[in-house]
């Protein structure tokens, strides 16, 4: 073990993880499969080394490029609200650290994940490789356009706040599909929305207040200029 970098068996982290799982249960996360996925996903591997000892605090943490990994309660809530099945394909917009992606990957067939910051995606892909998560497919690009080649999707998750429900992602839903997306331009007033496709009808539910970094259309300037894809 490298000094200063906690190993997977580090007793403090295990205890903190158990405490977090109890907190999530108390906060209303009842799906044992979701709790199991949180339990088996090492959040300490998805945060910068200096935040490792806070990995199991129920809070968002910085991951670079002015982005954050969401608080575990919100990851658990969004995962639960997706009602994932083991044979389903999921489209995720906003890979970030890859933590939410890894939690999803534990519960479904395949996750297609898109991130607009190349460095974040590279680090996330390295983590998936290290953790041998083979059912994740990464793409660098603007997720507001979706990933049409793989559509339709049984489930779509957006982990950044959209100004409105993104029509391109609603269109990508398979029959019976579910989209979960935070909506709202003001960071103090974002609602987590669930859109369920029932034939030609779309049922919309409000799942409560959340706080996310914004979903930004296009690529960061430098990367777009270099036309990196
Ligand atoms: N779920 C992530 C955290 C998400 S933070 C985790 O578990 O770590 C939101 C992420 O969405 C950021 O990394 C941000 O760069 C990304 N993002 C914002 N707009 C995007 C877009 N249009 N396409 C793809 N990714 C986007």
Boltz pocket constraint, residues with backbone or C-beta under 6 A from the ligand:
constraints:
  - pocket:
      binder: B
      contacts: [[A, 63], [A, 67], [A, 68], [A, 69], [A, 70], [A, 93], [A, 94], [A, 95], [A, 96], [A, 97], [A, 98], [A, 99], [A, 100], [A, 101], [A, 114], [A, 115], [A, 116], [A, 117], [A, 120], [A, 141], [A, 142], [A, 143], [A, 144], [A, 159], [A, 160], [A, 213], [A, 214], [A, 215], [A, 216], [A, 217], [A, 218]]
      max_distance: 6.0
